Structure formats: structure tokens, C-alpha cells
Amino acid sequence: MENFKLKYFLGANSCEGFYSVFDKCYLPDGEWRVFIIKGGPGTGKSSFMKYFAAKAADKEIKTLLCPCSSDPDSLDAVILPEKKVVIMDGTAPHTVDPSYPGACEKILNFSELWNDAAFDADKKEIIETTLLNKALHKTASRYMQAAGQLITDNYKTALACTDREKTLNFAQRLCRKLIPAKSDARPGTEWVRFIGGITPRGVVAFSGTVTASADRTVIINDDYGSASNIIIDYVREYALKNGYGIITLKNPFLPSLFCDHIIIPELNLAFATENCYTHFHSDARRIHARRFVSQKQLHLSRERIKFNKKATKELFLSAAETLSRAKAVHDKLEGYYIKAMDFERLTAFAEKFTKDILD
């Protein structure tokens, strides 16, 4: 997976609960082909997608990997945007069911490849382990919810010190300079994804996805999001109004409040937010939020802001540790299903499926 430059999350263990954008990674326009995998943990869903992705990459087909936010070594989806093909894990917590079965989506039922009798001796353990895994995810979610309140408090504090008119004027000038206006343009299309999130490893960010997607990147350095959110929101609306297709990368902690980054593929252009959780190893132009924020006014709340940041860090650490425990429980749960699977049949199916789609 390290060889793939473009990696996104389609779900986030956010401060608002689990937030899924799986339904926003394709269009039901009669052209996209979407394969939704159903099956238990350990039934080879991720391995199947890794095999498919590797074969697509071998043929030099543009391939997007979508790791699992609860286990970044595992895959939740593979997207071939140019071939308009998606393969995704459609099981909880990001349950996906076909909206247009046959016309757009098709179910790949991996439960057909297991031996039902193999579960007889482990039914009680499977149920208990599943419930424990769910309980641990609920605990992690409570830590995240508490962190979200602190992040929001710092954002509102900074926003009160932010010159909105000055920030908007800057965003307008930036858009007029970098995004050519189109006359009589139809509204653009939008793909919604994440490049970061809280995982069993802590906060993970695929910042390289942004820089690999654009020749030009404008980076807004803003730890609180008060100015960057105004700029990114304006860029999003301006690009869509002028008919551009965009990739909107939401904030993985408060996705309903913040959009962190916008990629405009047609222009090879990206606008990105840099903060204490997402850094870009790039010499691209940086806009510092302090030019729009009254530092004197913000300084009056320095103790509260400092406390909130420290407490948020501790809550994120506790959430990550809990997700790590949940992953260990999930690994145990996978063992029961691995024993029941016929992986020879799965391998044969993967080879035929991949050949049919890619050839």
C-alpha cells in the first residue's frame, strides 16, 4: 500500500460519531460500476481489494486506495476514477446497500464462500467478541465527543478574533487570480473524502495525497480553523459555481463544521489547511492565519486555549488506545471467520473478477 500515492479515507471516527461518505464516492449515472462486498471480518475483503488494486496499478490505471480508519493497514475501498469502478466493503460501521441494484451496484457475497458448520462451536464467543468490539468503539467515540467540544471552543474563540470581511476579501482575490471564471458554466461536481483521522495508531494524515494531486498548492496555516474555514468554504463555492469538479476533503474530527482542503483536478490546483495534525512537506506558498486574527485579542484567552489543546491531545490519545484495543478484539473475531473460509475459492474468484473488470 505504501507504493500508492493517492490514499483517502471514506469514513472517520469523528467527534460527531462515525461519519461515512461511502455513498459519495460514485455517481448513479448509469456509467459507474460499484461492487459492494458483504461478509464477516477475516473473510478476505481487504485482501481481495489489495489484489485488485495491485493488478490495476500494474496496468497503469489510476488507482485510489481507501484504507480503513479503524485499521489503516486494511482497505475499505478501491476506486478507479477513469474506469468508473468502485469496490467497497459494505459492512458495519459503514453499511452500504445498493440504491440501484443491477443498474449501478452489485453485491459480492463472500458468505457464500464459508462453511456454516464451522461456526457451530464458536457462536457464543463470536457474539461476545462482537459486543466487546462495539463497546470499545462506543468508548472511543465518547473520548472523541469530548475532544470535539474543546476543539469547537477554541475555534469559536479564534473566530471571535478573526476579521471575517478581510478574510473574505482575500479569498475573493485569491479565487479570481487562480481559478478562471467560466461563462454560462453548469454547477460543478463534488467528491467528498478525508485524508486524515484518528486511528489505532493515533492521528494519521495522508497529506501526500494533496500534493500528489496538484502541481500548485496553496497552504493555509491555521491551528484553529477560523480563517482557513472561511477561505476554503469560499473556494469551494466559487469553484462549484464556475463548473469545476472538485474533491472536498472534510475535517475528520468535525466534518459537519470544517472543510480542510479542496482539490481542483482540472486546474492541477489545491488549497490545503495546515495545522498541528496535518503537515505538508512542501515549499508551496503558505498563508498564515495570524494576518486575519487579532493576536492581541486572542492572547486574552491563551490559558483556556492552552488547556483545551492539552486536554484534546490527551483525549485523542485515549481514543487511539481504545481503538487499538478494539482492533485486537477484531483480530480475534477474524480468527473465527478465517477458519470457516474457503480461500482457494476466493482466490479463484478474485483472479476471474479482476480479469473481467480490467481486461
C-alpha positions, -999 to 999 in steps of 0.1 A, spaced: 0 0 0 30 23 5 36 25 -33 2 42 -39 4 80 -39 -34 86 -37 -50 74 -4 -82 86 11 -105 76 40 -142 73 32 -151 72 69 -139 89 101 -141 81 138 -151 117 143 -162 138 173 -197 136 158 -197 98 158 -187 76 129 -190 97 97 -193 79 64 -190 93 29 -190 59 12 -222 69 -7 -204 100 -21 -176 81 -39 -195 74 -71 -224 87 -92 -255 67 -100 -254 79 -136 -255 46 -155 -218 47 -161 -203 38 -127 -200 2 -117 -200 -4 -80 -193 -37 -63 -203 -39 -26 -187 -67 -6 -207 -83 22 -191 -108 46 -178 -112 81 -144 -100 94 -115 -120 82 -133 -132 51 -107 -117 27 -125 -84 17 -94 -63 22 -70 -89 6 -94 -91 -24 -93 -53 -29 -55 -52 -24 -51 -78 -52 -74 -59 -75 -56 -26 -68 -22 -41 -74 -33 -55 -108 -49 -22 -118 -17 -4 -109 3 -29 -129 -18 -19 -159 -10 18 -151 -47 25 -143 -52 54 -119 -60 38 -86 -72 53 -54 -69 34 -22 -92 40 8 -78 24 40 -100 16 70 -100 43 97 -100 16 123 -71 -3 107 -51 17 82 -33 -15 70 -67 -28 58 -87 -15 29 -123 -2 29 -125 6 -8 -106 8 -42 -116 34 -67 -107 35 -104 -119 70 -113 -111 68 -150 -128 35 -155 -156 45 -131 -153 14 -110 -156 11 -72 -151 -19 -50 -161 -13 -13 -166 -30 19 -203 -26 26 -204 -39 62 -208 -20 95 -200 6 107 -202 20 71 -230 -3 59 -238 3 22 -267 -12 4 -275 -9 -33 -297 20 -43 -299 10 -79 -291 -28 -78 -281 -41 -112 -281 -7 -129 -253 7 -107 -244 -16 -78 -239 -53 -74 -234 -73 -42 -203 -96 -38 -214 -120 -11 -184 -136 5 -205 -155 29 -212 -179 1 -175 -190 4 -176 -201 40 -187 -233 58 -216 -225 81 -209 -256 102 -175 -242 111 -192 -216 133 -212 -241 155 -186 -244 182 -178 -207 184 -212 -190 183 -211 -178 219 -176 -164 216 -184 -147 183 -213 -129 198 -194 -119 230 -164 -107 210 -186 -87 186 -203 -70 215 -170 -62 232 -157 -47 200 -188 -25 197 -185 -14 233 -148 -3 228 -158 17 197 -185 35 218 -159 43 245 -136 57 218 -165 78 205 -171 93 239 -135 104 241 -138 119 206 -171 137 215 -154 154 245 -124 164 223 -148 179 198 -163 203 224 -128 216 232 -118 219 195 -151 238 189 -145 261 219 -110 271 205 -125 276 171 -152 299 184 -127 318 205 -104 323 175 -134 332 152 -144 360 175 -109 374 170 -110 370 132 -117 398 107 -142 380 86 -145 408 60 -107 409 55 -106 371 52 -134 370 27 -119 398 6 -86 379 5 -104 347 -5 -122 365 -33 -89 379 -47 -72 345 -44 -100 328 -64 -101 355 -91 -64 351 -95 -61 313 -95 -95 299 -107 -105 311 -142 -142 321 -143 -163 302 -168 -192 319 -186 -225 300 -186 -210 272 -166 -232 245 -151 -227 238 -114 -196 216 -108 -195 182 -93 -181 173 -58 -164 143 -44 -163 142 -6 -135 123 12 -110 125 41 -72 124 42 -68 120 79 -84 107 111 -80 92 145 -69 55 142 -54 28 165 -20 44 156 -32 79 167 -39 107 142 -30 96 106 -29 121 77 -23 112 41 -10 148 33 9 135 3 -23 128 -14 -30 165 -17 4 175 -31 5 145 -54 -29 156 -69 -19 191 -78 11 209 -94 2 240 -74 -8 240 -37 -19 270 -16 -14 261 21 -32 280 48 -16 276 82 -43 278 109 -43 258 141 -79 268 150 -96 269 116 -112 303 120 -96 319 89 -89 287 69 -125 276 71 -137 309 56 -112 307 28 -118 270 20 -156 274 21 -153 304 -4 -130 284 -27 -154 255 -27 -185 276 -36 -165 296 -62 -152 265 -79 -185 248 -80 -203 279 -92 -178 280 -121 -184 244 -131 -153 228 -118 -152 192 -105 -137 193 -70 -126 169 -43 -136 182 -9 -116 168 20 -135 173 52 -121 177 87 -120 142 102 -128 154 137 -157 179 130 -167 171 94 -200 190 97 -182 222 107 -149 222 87 -137 215 52 -100 213 54 -88 210 18 -101 215 -18 -85 199 -49 -94 211 -84 -81 184 -107 -89 203 -139 -65 231 -128 -40 209 -110 -46 232 -81 -52 225 -44 -60 246 -13 -49 230 19 -52 237 56 -21 230 77 -24 226 115 -10 207 144 -25 174 130 -18 178 92 16 190 79 27 193 43 63 187 33 63 213 6 78 247 -2 44 258 -16 31 292 -7 18 295 28 -9 319 41 -7 324 79 -40 329 97 -24 354 121 -28 380 93 -65 378 97 -67 372 135 -62 398 162 -33 383 182 -38 408 210 -74 398 214 -67 361 211 -39 364 237 -65 372 263 -78 336 261 -44 320 260 -48 300 292 -82 285 281 -68 277 246 -37 261 260 -58 239 284 -82 229 256 -53 219 233 -36 198 260 -69 181 270 -77 174 234 -43 158 229 -50 135 259 -85 126 247 -72 117 213 -45 95 229 -72 78 249 -94 73 219 -65 59 199 -56 35 227 -92 23 229 -93 18 191 -61 -2 194 -78 -25 219 -108 -27 196 -86 -37 168 -71 -65 189 -106 -78 197 -115 -75 160 -84 -95 151 -96 -122 175 -130 -121 158 -114 -125 124 -99 -158 135 -133 -175 138 -142 -165 102 -108 -174 88 -113 -209 99 -146 -211 81 -135 -195 47 -126 -214 16 -97 -191 5 -89 -212 -26 -123 -204 -40 -119 -168 -30 -85 -166 -48 -100 -181 -80 -129 -157 -78 -105 -127 -73 -85 -137 -104 -115 -141 -126 -132 -109 -113 -101 -88 -118 -95 -101 -153 -132 -95 -163 -131 -59 -150 -96 -48 -161 -91 -66 -194 
